[in-house]
Amino acid sequence: MTIIALIEELVKEILVAEEKFFDDIRNFPEYEEAVNQASRKFASQFLGTSLTAADEMIRQSGVRKLDYNIHRKDDRSLISTVGDITFQHTLYRNKETGEYKYLLDELLKLPEHERLTTMAEAKILNEAEVYSYQHAAESLSTKNETITKTTVMNKVHAIEEVIPAEGPLPQEEKKQVKFLYIEADEDHIHRQKNGKEDGCMIGKLLYLFEGKEDVCTGRRRLIETHYFSGLYPGSEMNGRFWDEVEEYIKNHYDQEYLKKVYISGDGGGWIKSGVDHIYKGVFVADKFHLMKYINKVSNLEENKQKKNKTKGRFYKYIYKDQLTSAKKLLTRIGNRTGRTDVTEDVTAYFENNWDALQKAFHDKNVYGCSAEGHVSNVLSDRMSSRPMGWSEIGCDRMCKLRCYVRNNGRAKVVDLVKYRREKEMEQLPATGTDGMLDDKQRKKYTKAQREAYAYIERIQATLGSTSTVRKTLSIREQISNL
């Protein structure tokens, strides 16, 4: 169908809908829906027409004729954000190798069995990042195809394991800051295997920032936050996780100007190991988790007064660097209450993190840690706060996707899809499609577009004043009936 024919059909449908609206303006919801449907129908048909035109340009290309013979012409359908698209694409045979290729698909970076446009895939990934797979599947409108939650799951799983990062900035553009901060924590996410829950996986989250600034009384926000997440099980994968963070720092910050990178968390081994990978990294204990340990042992006391007194004594011992005194107090509480399991747990925490606790209390450049809140917002909100199970690959990719959205914004998810498709197409032999759409062909197509513009002007002139008069009379009649 030509562009002019599409415009004629669109105008006809909209004018019919408008006529019904002015006959009874109470039917505005129906009018809005009719215009929406007509616009979407036009958009999907217009996209299909443009793709068919691009295929025709390739057929006429002198560059194509040098290397490829026409084999046959086929129809292909895609699900887009405006509905189903149908277009023609030509299958060619390489004169030298005998291979068969759809050259239009190669130019579009469109894998052979792909059913979604790039924008449609980005849309369902954005929906799946927030809502269920089923909700994401229902977010696209299609008549001829079926989108299931399994389709959405496969798209999430297809996200590259290593999401592309920005390349290194020139040295003169790298930021110069004296201190950087990394806060880390984890989320326990239900594993699903063979349709049943099978234990938990640890989703690791850390975020890098330059400091904190006041927003209003009692509220502060992190400056230039960048998130990292994934499963990364085992020491080798955990090391790779931290190496990705180190690579980001190296690419964006002047490391010679940098004095320290403070790493804060609950004292878990995977978090503390960050100092072995981060240049100028220093581990600092998280006061939030310290408070949890102190509360746990203080709650063994029999009344509120003794609980508060015990808390105060622990904080005093930490502030004055008196580990021995803190351990003696723990021993006495354990013997008196019989809960040595609790006191031994707290003793181990003190012994393993005492130097980090000293830094937290005495280094004026250290902030309080908000990692638990970030884990709740970035991971738990989607992955563990509701009864659901995840496969390992789905869990890892969703962790990465939620961080990608926070780092780059929803509009950039389309770049993630492009990257995956380009990686997939790189595995195929090169076809040499560059230059097949030459300037002469583009000018020819542009001429057809200008004819469409002129036709629109003629439509506007043809409508004239008769239509306006009829609408005015209709409105007057309805007002008189009020």
Secondary structure, DSSP 8 states (H G I E B T S, - for coil): --HHHHHHHHHHHHHHHHHHHHH-GGGHHHHHHHHHHHHHHHHHHHHHHHHHHHHHHHHH-HHHHHHEEEEEEEEEEEEETTEEEEEEEEEEEETTT--EEEHHHHHHT--TT--B-HHHHHHHHHHHHHS-HHHHHTTS--SSS---HHHHHHHHHTS-SS--------GGGSB--SEEEEEEEEEEEEEEETTEEEEEEEEEEEEEES-EEEEETTEEEESS-EEEEE---HHHHHHHHHHHHHHHHHHHB-TTT--EEEEEES--HHHHGGGGTSTTEEEEE-HHHHHHHHHHHHTTSSSHHHHHHHHHHHHHHHHTT-HHHHHHHHHHHHHHHS-HHHHHHHHHHHHHHHHHHHHHHH-TT-----HHHHHIIIIIHHHTSSS--B-HHHHHHHHHHHHHHHHH-GGGHHHHHHHHHHHHHHTS-----TT-S-HHHHHHHHHHHHHHHHHHHHHHHHHTTHHHHHHHHHHHHHHHT-
